[in-house]
Amino acid sequence: MPKKKKWFKAGKPLNWKSSDSQKTRRESALKSRSGKLLPAARALQALANVTKDKDTARKARADAIYFYAQHEKQKDRMK
């Protein structure tokens, strides 16, 4: 049986660990993306989509949703 190809090419590391507290995870993700909410949300969503660990997927998805919501709030304030 041929070895499976990895189709996902990870970019810049998140420095995000599912074992960290919620606050630490979100700070790490945001810092890894230079404080930008949307890139942090997209990176976490990508992680949630490719991981096989259910706990990691759940936490990454929750953090991504948080960053998407914060981005929307920030956009609304700029109008």
N, C-alpha and C positions, 0 to 999 in steps of 0.2 A: 504494500500500500504506500503510495507516495506521501511525502511529508506535506502537511498543509501549509499553504502560503499565508503569511500575515498580510492582510489587506490594509490595515490601519497603520499609518505612519504618524507616530507621535511627534509633536513639535517640542517646544520649550517645556522643560519639566515644571510640574505644578508645585512640588514640595508639599504635597497634600497627602495626609495619612488618615485613613478612616478611624484609626484608634485615637486620634487627637480629639480634643473638645471641639464643639461646634464653632466657637469663637476663634480658636487657633486655626482650624481648617480654613475658615473663610478669610482670615488675615493672610495666611500663607498663599492661598489661591489669588487673592487680590494683589499681593506684593509680587507674585511671580509674573503678573501681567501689567506691571507698572501702574497699579491703581485703577486700571480701566475695568469697568463693570462688565461690559458686553463680552470682551475676549475671555474674561474669567468664567463667565456663564457658559460660553461655548466650549471651552476646554473641559469644564466639569461635565457638561452634557455628553461630550464625546467619550469621556471616561466612563460615565454611566452606561453608555450604549455598548461599549466593547468589553467591559469587565465581566467575569463569570461569577465573581463573589457577590452574592445578593446584598449583603450588608454594605459593601462599598458602593454598589449601584444605587441603593436607596439613599445613602448619605450624599453621594455626589449629585444625584438628581434633585434632592432637597436643597442643596447649596446652590445649584444652578438656577432653580426656580427663584430662590431668594435674590440672586444677582440680577436675574431678568426683571423682577419686580422693582428692585432698586434702580435699575436703568430706566425703566418706564417712569418712575417718580421723578428722576432727574430730568428726563426729557420734558415732562409736563411742567416742571418748574421753570424751564428755559423758555417756554412759550410766552 
